């Protein structure tokens, strides 16, 4: 019959080509658990914040960056 797939390797070859194109565009797939941490990119205006809000913001930043190798974040308004 004419409908028999005479090239059974076509789906496999297409999948390999698609994977190659994905790798070229996005780079190699990362291993499980290697996914980079999403970075929060938000500007928070603390110019009118109360002292308590400044301490809380500083504590949140210290916690957020504790694994990044930074020394910590000085309290807002404080200069080193």
Residue frames relative to the residue before (quaternion, step in Angstrom):
aa qw qx qy qz dx dy dz
X 1.0000 0.0000 0.0000 0.0000 0.00 0.00 0.00
X 0.5470 -0.6510 0.4293 0.3044 3.57 -1.07 0.75
X 0.6534 0.5599 -0.3147 0.4008 3.60 1.12 -0.54
X 0.4679 0.6626 -0.4615 0.3593 3.60 1.19 -0.07
X 0.4466 -0.6844 0.5090 0.2705 3.55 -0.94 0.93
X 0.1981 -0.8121 0.5414 0.0903 3.55 -0.30 1.26
X 0.7351 0.3043 -0.2111 0.5679 3.62 1.24 -0.17
X 0.0754 -0.8462 0.5256 0.0455 3.61 0.41 1.15
X 0.6151 0.5604 -0.3554 0.4258 3.60 1.21 -0.27
X 0.4515 0.7109 -0.4534 0.2920 3.64 1.20 -0.18
X 0.6748 0.4704 -0.3376 0.4575 3.70 0.74 -0.80
X 0.6475 0.5088 -0.3243 0.4656 3.59 1.00 -0.78
X 0.6615 0.4994 -0.3098 0.4658 3.60 0.91 -0.87
X 0.6363 0.5190 -0.3292 0.4662 3.57 1.01 -0.78
X 0.6505 0.5104 -0.3161 0.4652 3.61 0.94 -0.87
X 0.6469 0.5084 -0.3218 0.4685 3.61 0.99 -0.78
X 0.6524 0.5064 -0.3119 0.4697 3.57 0.97 -0.86
X 0.6460 0.5179 -0.3173 0.4624 3.58 0.95 -0.88
X 0.6477 0.5053 -0.3176 0.4736 3.60 0.97 -0.81
X 0.6296 0.5326 -0.3269 0.4615 3.60 1.02 -0.79
X 0.6626 0.4945 -0.3021 0.4745 3.59 0.93 -0.91
X 0.6367 0.5217 -0.3295 0.4625 3.61 0.96 -0.82
X 0.6569 0.5091 -0.3091 0.4623 3.58 0.96 -0.87
X 0.6375 0.5206 -0.3303 0.4619 3.60 1.00 -0.77
X 0.7075 0.4602 -0.2642 0.4667 3.57 0.94 -0.87
X 0.8312 0.2609 -0.0882 0.4830 3.57 0.71 -1.12
X 0.5156 -0.6108 0.4429 0.4061 3.60 1.19 -0.23
X 0.6852 -0.4848 0.3274 0.4339 3.59 -1.24 0.20
X 0.5665 -0.5884 0.4498 0.3612 3.53 -1.18 0.60
X 0.3944 -0.7111 0.5300 0.2407 3.54 -1.06 0.77
X 0.5544 -0.5943 0.4645 0.3517 3.52 -1.18 0.60
X 0.6276 -0.5276 0.4073 0.4025 3.54 -1.19 0.47
X 0.7773 0.2903 -0.2391 0.5043 3.57 -0.85 0.96
X 0.6424 0.5265 -0.3204 0.4555 3.58 1.26 -0.22
X 0.3944 0.7326 -0.4874 0.2650 3.57 1.22 0.05
X 0.4613 -0.6908 0.4747 0.2910 3.58 -0.82 0.92
X 0.5240 -0.6262 0.4807 0.3197 3.49 -1.16 0.68
X 0.4581 -0.6701 0.5033 0.2963 3.55 -0.93 0.84
X 0.2965 -0.7532 0.5636 0.1644 3.54 -0.96 0.86
X 0.3381 -0.7266 0.5572 0.2175 3.54 -0.84 0.94
X 0.0783 -0.7902 0.6078 0.0025 3.53 -0.73 1.07
X 0.3550 0.7061 -0.5298 0.3077 3.52 0.11 1.29
X 0.2892 -0.7387 0.5837 0.1731 3.53 -0.94 0.90
X 0.1009 -0.7849 0.6107 0.0276 3.53 -0.77 1.07
X 0.3000 -0.7650 0.5490 0.1530 3.55 -0.66 1.14
X 0.0383 -0.8244 0.5642 -0.0257 3.56 -0.47 1.23
X 0.3161 0.7818 -0.4950 0.2093 3.59 1.18 0.33
X 0.7678 0.3102 -0.1805 0.5307 3.60 1.03 -0.70
X 0.3786 0.7469 -0.4746 0.2711 3.58 1.22 0.34
X 0.4985 -0.6243 0.5104 0.3183 3.52 -1.22 0.58
X 0.6685 -0.4865 0.3562 0.4354 3.62 -1.20 0.28
X 0.6368 0.5222 -0.3339 0.4586 3.59 1.01 -0.75
X 0.6498 0.5081 -0.3173 0.4679 3.60 0.96 -0.82
X 0.6341 0.5291 -0.3289 0.4581 3.58 1.05 -0.71
X 0.6486 0.5053 -0.3159 0.4734 3.59 0.99 -0.82
X 0.6519 0.5070 -0.3172 0.4663 3.59 0.96 -0.86
X 0.6512 0.5093 -0.3169 0.4649 3.60 0.93 -0.87
X 0.6472 0.5146 -0.3159 0.4654 3.58 0.98 -0.81
X 0.6554 0.5062 -0.3093 0.4674 3.59 0.96 -0.86
X 0.6431 0.5176 -0.3244 0.4619 3.59 0.99 -0.78
X 0.6581 0.4958 -0.3116 0.4734 3.58 0.97 -0.81
X 0.6235 0.5307 -0.3426 0.4607 3.59 0.98 -0.80
X 0.6709 0.4920 -0.2959 0.4694 3.57 0.94 -0.90
X 0.6621 0.5211 -0.3082 0.4417 3.59 0.93 -0.88
X 0.7802 0.3365 -0.1704 0.4990 3.59 0.99 -0.76
X 0.3683 0.7642 -0.4790 0.2257 3.62 1.18 0.16
X 0.7277 0.4117 -0.2507 0.4880 3.63 1.07 -0.59
X 0.5964 0.6169 -0.3589 0.3674 3.60 1.20 -0.11
X 0.5711 -0.6166 0.3827 0.3837 3.60 1.21 -0.01
X 0.4996 0.6339 -0.4444 0.3887 3.58 1.22 0.04
X 0.5564 -0.6314 0.4312 0.3252 3.56 -1.19 0.49
X 0.6558 -0.4315 0.3450 0.5145 3.57 1.15 -0.26
X 0.4341 -0.6899 0.5236 0.2477 3.51 -1.26 0.23
X 0.4178 -0.6924 0.5100 0.2933 3.62 -0.80 0.86
X 0.5991 -0.5460 0.4150 0.4132 3.60 -1.08 0.52
X 0.5776 -0.5899 0.4273 0.3685 3.55 -1.07 0.71
X 0.7589 0.3214 -0.2711 0.4973 3.52 -0.95 0.90
X 0.6555 0.4700 -0.3131 0.5014 3.60 1.23 -0.36
X 0.1760 -0.7774 0.5966 0.0938 3.56 -1.01 0.77
X 0.3930 -0.7145 0.5265 0.2405 3.56 -1.01 0.77
